[in-house]
Amino acid sequence: MKIAITGGSGTVGSAIVERAAARGDSVISIDRVRPKKKVPGVRYLVKDMTNYEALLRAFAGCDALIHMAAIPFPFRDPDHTVHNNNVVTSYNALRAAVATGITRICQASSVNAIGLSYSRAPRYDYFPLDERHPTYAEDPYSLSKWICEQQADTFARRYDNLSIASLRFHWVVPDKAKAAANFNRPLPDLAKHLWGYTGLDAAARAALLAVEGKFTGHEVFYITGRDSTHDRPSRDLAAEYFPEVPVRGEFTGTASFFDSSKAERLLGWTHDQ
């Protein structure tokens, strides 16, 4: 498979590039910055995602697109920059993919698409969260990710041969211990993150599974660890920090606050495999 990977110099993008090349895919990595380390056989292009014509040239002849390029969180850049960059680059990527005949597309979304880590007081209707949960986004990053998902919906409605996956990653880390060291401190504000994480290798595997075209239309997937970062039972954490939020299902032990079972059903993905 010939795959265009945007954001290929970033943390998640570079992991996808390495895994795709290792399994024999032909890879084009597209980023506005040069990679820290080049993978043999990969074609690296320095392009700005706001340059639509450059994307058309870069995507030509590709079978699939994995779009990871984005500003990954708010606060470092002005609000309008975060929002406009993420929304415009996602639209450009989707539009250019369709224009060049690509039908298998994966894009990076975020658990924050519903409003979460960056909200003043996030609202949750139930635990664990699944893809049917409504959005209460209030910050520019979360809003941009929600809009990116809505853009994918519009393309899937207009072109019925597309397979588009929006992957809702949590904080992507090399190992769970890094997330645990940050989130497990007894600070109320850290509870907003819901003690979640996504392993770097797991994120890369999910992206490649997502462009194998096992479904048509646009689907959103939570891609997170099957457990929380905390060693306390999840029901106890929910009762202490979110006593008003109802719990559905078993939710036993240190179960994740995010339900990734849809990714297992439709993509054949599990976090630890």
C-alpha positions as CSV (number, residue, x, y, z in Angstrom):
1,M,0.0,0.0,0.0
2,K,1.2,3.5,-0.8
3,I,0.4,5.7,2.2
4,A,0.7,9.5,2.7
5,I,1.2,10.4,6.3
6,T,0.9,14.0,7.3
7,G,2.6,15.2,10.5
8,G,5.1,12.4,9.9
9,S,7.8,14.2,11.8
10,G,5.7,14.4,15.0
11,T,5.7,11.9,17.8
12,V,2.7,9.8,16.6
13,G,3.4,10.4,13.0
14,S,6.9,9.2,13.1
15,A,5.8,6.0,14.9
16,I,3.3,5.4,12.1
17,V,6.0,6.0,9.5
18,E,8.4,3.5,11.1
19,R,5.7,0.8,11.5
20,A,4.3,1.3,7.9
21,A,7.8,1.2,6.4
22,A,8.7,-1.9,8.5
23,R,5.7,-3.8,7.2
24,G,6.6,-3.0,3.6
25,D,4.3,-0.1,2.7
26,S,5.5,2.7,0.4
27,V,5.5,5.8,2.6
28,I,5.4,9.5,1.9
29,S,5.9,11.6,5.1
30,I,4.6,15.2,4.9
31,D,5.4,17.8,7.5
32,R,6.3,21.4,7.7
33,V,9.4,20.5,9.8
34,R,12.1,18.0,8.9
35,P,12.2,14.7,10.8
36,K,14.7,14.2,13.6
37,K,15.5,10.8,12.2
38,K,14.9,9.4,8.7
39,V,13.6,5.9,8.0
40,P,15.3,4.3,5.0
41,G,13.1,4.1,2.0
42,V,10.6,6.7,3.2
43,R,10.1,9.8,1.0
44,Y,10.1,13.0,3.1
45,L,8.4,16.2,1.9
46,V,8.5,19.5,3.7
47,K,5.1,21.0,3.0
48,D,2.6,23.3,4.8
49,M,-0.8,21.7,5.2
50,T,-2.4,25.1,4.3
51,N,-1.0,24.8,0.8
52,Y,-3.7,22.8,-0.9
53,E,-2.0,22.6,-4.3
54,A,1.1,21.1,-2.6
55,L,-1.1,18.4,-1.0
56,L,-2.5,17.5,-4.4
57,R,0.9,16.8,-5.7
58,A,2.1,15.0,-2.6
59,F,-1.0,12.7,-2.4
60,A,-0.9,11.8,-6.1
61,G,-0.8,8.0,-6.6
62,C,-1.4,7.1,-3.0
63,D,-3.8,4.5,-1.8
64,A,-4.4,5.8,1.7
65,L,-4.0,8.9,3.8
66,I,-3.2,9.1,7.5
67,H,-3.6,12.7,8.6
68,M,-1.8,13.4,11.9
69,A,-0.7,17.0,11.3
70,A,-2.2,19.4,13.9
71,I,-1.5,21.7,16.8
72,P,-1.8,19.1,19.5
73,F,-3.1,21.2,22.4
74,P,-4.2,24.7,23.2
75,F,-2.4,27.4,25.2
76,R,1.0,27.4,23.4
77,D,-0.6,29.2,20.5
78,P,-3.3,31.9,20.3
79,D,-6.9,30.4,20.3
80,H,-7.6,31.4,16.7
81,T,-4.4,29.9,15.5
82,V,-5.1,26.5,17.2
83,H,-8.7,26.4,15.9
84,N,-8.1,27.6,12.4
85,N,-4.9,25.5,11.8
86,N,-6.6,22.3,12.8
87,V,-9.9,22.8,11.0
88,V,-8.4,24.1,7.8
89,T,-5.6,21.5,7.5
90,S,-8.1,18.7,8.2
91,Y,-10.4,20.0,5.5
92,N,-7.5,20.4,3.0
93,A,-6.3,16.8,3.7
94,L,-9.8,15.3,3.2
95,R,-10.5,17.4,0.1
96,A,-7.1,16.7,-1.5
97,A,-7.5,12.9,-0.7
98,V,-10.8,12.8,-2.5
99,A,-9.5,14.8,-5.4
100,T,-6.5,12.4,-5.9
101,G,-8.6,9.2,-5.7
102,I,-7.8,8.2,-2.1
103,T,-10.7,6.3,-0.5
104,R,-9.1,5.1,2.7
105,I,-8.5,7.8,5.2
106,C,-7.6,8.1,8.9
107,Q,-7.4,11.3,10.8
108,A,-6.3,12.1,14.4
109,S,-9.0,13.3,16.6
110,S,-8.9,13.4,20.4
111,V,-10.8,12.4,23.5
112,N,-11.1,16.1,23.9
113,A,-13.6,16.3,21.0
114,I,-16.4,16.0,23.6
115,G,-14.8,18.7,25.9
116,L,-12.5,17.2,28.6
117,S,-9.0,18.0,29.7
118,Y,-9.1,21.7,28.7
119,S,-12.6,22.6,29.9
120,R,-13.1,24.6,33.1
121,A,-15.5,22.1,34.5
122,P,-16.0,19.2,32.0
123,R,-19.5,17.7,31.8
124,Y,-19.9,13.9,31.5
125,D,-23.3,12.3,31.1
126,Y,-22.1,8.7,32.0
127,F,-19.0,6.5,32.4
128,P,-17.4,4.9,30.6
129,L,-17.5,7.3,27.7
130,D,-18.3,6.0,24.3
131,E,-18.6,7.5,20.8
132,R,-22.3,8.3,21.3
133,H,-21.6,10.8,24.1
134,P,-22.4,14.4,23.1
135,T,-19.9,17.2,23.0
136,Y,-19.6,20.0,25.5
137,A,-16.4,21.5,24.0
138,E,-15.5,25.0,25.1
139,D,-11.8,25.5,24.2
140,P,-10.4,26.0,20.7
141,Y,-8.5,22.7,20.5
142,S,-11.5,20.6,21.5
143,L,-13.8,22.5,19.2
144,S,-11.4,22.0,16.3
145,K,-11.3,18.2,16.8
146,W,-15.1,18.1,17.0
147,I,-15.3,20.1,13.7
148,C,-12.8,17.8,12.1
149,E,-15.1,14.9,12.8
150,Q,-18.1,16.8,11.4
151,Q,-16.1,17.5,8.3
152,A,-15.4,13.8,7.8
153,D,-19.1,13.2,8.1
154,T,-19.8,15.6,5.2
155,F,-17.3,13.9,3.0
156,A,-18.7,10.5,3.8
157,R,-22.2,11.7,2.9
158,R,-21.1,13.2,-0.4
159,Y,-18.8,10.3,-1.5
160,D,-20.2,6.9,-0.6
161,N,-17.0,5.0,-1.5
162,L,-14.9,6.5,1.3
163,S,-13.7,4.8,4.5
164,I,-12.8,7.5,7.1
165,A,-11.7,6.8,10.6
166,S,-11.4,9.5,13.2
167,L,-9.2,8.2,16.1
168,R,-9.8,9.8,19.5
169,F,-6.4,9.4,21.2
170,H,-5.7,10.4,24.8
171,W,-2.2,11.6,25.8
172,V,0.0,9.4,23.6
173,V,3.0,8.2,25.6
174,P,5.7,5.6,25.2
175,D,4.5,3.8,28.3
176,K,1.7,4.0,30.9
177,A,4.1,5.0,33.7
178,K,4.7,8.4,32.2
179,A,1.0,9.2,32.2
180,A,0.5,7.7,35.7
181,A,3.3,10.0,37.1
182,N,1.4,13.0,35.8
183,F,-2.3,12.1,36.3
184,N,-2.2,10.1,39.6
185,R,-1.4,13.0,41.9
186,P,-4.3,13.8,44.2
187,L,-5.2,17.1,42.6
188,P,-8.8,17.7,41.6
189,D,-7.9,19.5,38.4
190,L,-6.1,16.4,37.1
191,A,-9.3,14.4,37.4
192,K,-10.5,16.1,34.3
193,H,-8.2,13.9,32.3
194,L,-10.0,10.8,33.6
195,W,-6.7,9.0,34.2
196,G,-6.5,7.9,30.5
197,Y,-3.6,7.3,28.1
198,T,-2.7,5.9,24.8
199,G,0.4,3.9,24.2
200,L,2.5,5.1,21.3
201,D,2.8,1.7,19.6
202,A,-1.0,1.2,20.1
203,A,-1.7,4.5,18.4
204,A,0.4,3.6,15.4
205,R,-1.2,0.2,15.0
206,A,-4.7,1.7,15.2
207,A,-3.9,4.2,12.4
208,L,-2.6,1.5,10.1
209,L,-5.6,-0.8,10.8
210,A,-7.9,2.2,10.1
211,V,-6.8,2.5,6.5
212,E,-7.4,-1.1,5.6
213,G,-10.9,-0.2,4.5
214,K,-13.0,-2.7,6.5
215,F,-16.0,-0.3,6.6
216,T,-17.5,2.5,4.5
217,G,-18.6,5.9,5.7
218,H,-17.1,7.8,8.6
219,E,-16.6,6.2,12.0
220,V,-15.2,7.7,15.2
221,F,-13.2,5.5,17.6
222,Y,-11.8,5.8,21.1
223,I,-8.2,4.6,21.0
224,T,-7.1,4.4,24.7
225,G,-5.7,2.0,27.2
226,R,-8.1,-0.6,28.5
227,D,-7.2,0.4,32.1
228,S,-6.8,3.7,33.9
229,T,-3.4,5.0,35.0
230,H,-4.5,4.8,38.6
231,D,-4.2,1.8,41.0
232,R,-7.5,2.8,42.8
233,P,-10.7,1.2,41.5
234,S,-12.3,3.3,38.8
235,R,-15.7,3.3,40.5
236,D,-14.1,4.8,43.6
237,L,-12.5,7.5,41.6
238,A,-15.8,8.3,39.9
239,A,-17.6,8.4,43.2
240,E,-15.0,10.8,44.7
241,Y,-14.5,13.2,41.8
242,F,-17.7,12.9,39.8
243,P,-20.4,11.6,42.2
244,E,-23.3,13.0,40.0
245,V,-22.2,10.9,36.9
246,P,-24.0,7.6,36.4
247,V,-21.9,4.5,35.7
248,R,-23.0,2.0,33.1
249,G,-22.1,-1.7,32.8
250,E,-19.6,-3.5,35.0
251,F,-16.8,-0.9,35.1
252,T,-14.8,-3.1,37.5
253,G,-11.3,-2.8,38.8
254,T,-9.1,-0.2,37.2
255,A,-11.2,-0.1,34.0
256,S,-10.7,2.8,31.6
257,F,-13.1,5.7,31.7
258,F,-13.1,5.3,27.9
259,D,-14.8,2.5,26.0
260,S,-12.7,1.4,23.1
261,S,-14.7,-1.7,22.2
262,K,-15.9,-0.2,18.9
263,A,-12.3,-0.1,17.6
264,E,-12.0,-3.8,18.6
265,R,-15.2,-4.7,16.7
266,L,-14.6,-2.7,13.5
267,L,-10.9,-2.4,13.3
268,G,-9.7,-5.5,15.0
269,W,-7.6,-3.3,17.4
270,T,-6.9,-3.7,21.0
271,H,-4.5,-1.6,23.0
272,D,-2.3,-4.4,24.2
273,Q,-1.7,-7.0,21.5
